[in-house]
Amino acid sequence: MYDDTAPSCHGGKAELRQAAKAAGLTETIERYAADYPMGPHDQPQSMCPAFGSLRVGLRMRRTATILSGSACCVYGLTFTSHFYGARRTVGYVPFNSESLVTGKLFEDIREAVFKLADPALYDAVVIINLCVPTASGVPLRLLPKEIDGVRIIGIDVPGFGVPTHAEAKDVLAGAMLAYARREAEQGPVQAPRAGRSERPAVALLGEMFPADPVGIAMMLEPMGLAAGPVVPTREWRELYSALACPVAAAIHPFYTASIREFEAAGRAIVGSAPVGHDGTADWLDAIGAAFAVPRAGIDAAKAKVLPAIRGALERAPVKGRITLSGYEGSELLVARLLVESGADVRYVGTACPRTRWSEADRDWLQARGVMVQYRASLEHDLAALKEFRPDLAIGTTPIVQRAKEMAIPALYFTNLISARPLMGIAGAGALAQVVNAALSNTARFDEMRDFFDPGPAQSLADQAIGERAAC
Ligand code: SF4
């Protein structure tokens, strides 16, 4: 069942991929390569991808999560999940070289799953194979699919197969949707907690600020439509309601496995999102067309919301040159909103891959002279910082650090941009507020730079770019 030598996480990615294939995971590795294409950079620098799957599981009610991987990886992942406020225990099945190569680890996982699968406590138990157990072929597919009514979901989420933590969210969401779709095909399933919607609904793909689905629901109402569940869901039965929606909106465009499940259920997919004036107009048109809503209904929905969005954008203009990068999957949407607010956006980098669901956003941005970089690496983002010398840099932690060294005001994308509404009227005002507050810091940064001597600070950033490029 196993190789006689355990692959180590110090091996190269190619070696680990090869080991996983030799251990019987060819199909999984090839599916990941198709779902989450690499390039131009083979893997953006970000946290352990498995964090995405772990976070999705930890946020669900009545769901237990077990990690199978090296102790150092598990330590890092549990530390990060508690740092981000997970109030759940993360299960761990430890191993050593012997239990890995003899198959004892799989037996230990199986035993742990049986102990944990209590239907009074859980709807589902998720087991995540990290790099080493995946490369060793620990066969989670051989676990029972269900124990006393508790679903057992085993997934492989290796760093050498899933490039970003964003896409790892899709690995678990897709596996859960596949499971729920099979259940729904076999017979009646649990109804939503709040009862079934009387109006046809749109499932929303991608984690978003809690007020956004509410705003989307208000925008859909004149067309006789409702907002469905957000996927990844917060509880198991929402998966059925999501799959029952005739249309899924790929608000975040990287949910490839989840979209495959919606399409297998016969659902239509609509890309982009109701962001800013133009984005909202196009999105309402696309949703209306997907539901065959009469023109008058679509026009009524647009007339209700578009003038208000225009007004909000005009009341809160953003003036300044901005570069933006992140790994959430919403970077292009944020850039659109900034451009519509009047900002001079020069560069958008996203760690996520190019998919057809963000093509409209990409076209719109490029038509306005914005450089769009998919699978952006730190080197791409730093080079943009150096080339465009923005008045504000929005990005990941290392970008924010470099920007500050260059006396450029900076905002951390995940904490400060993702944590506020983006859609419709609420999005138009909220983003401008935080961006303008940061832009107003320019004079303070100039003062600090003059005080501390500009020379070394600038050379530090340039040196960092040179060092990374040489790696
Ligand atoms: S599971 Fe893989 S990618 Fe994640 S921390 Fe461990 S070695 Fe790195």
Residues whose N, C-alpha, C, O or C-beta is under 5 A from the ligand:
A	BS01	SF4	C9 C48 P49 C73 L130 C131 G159
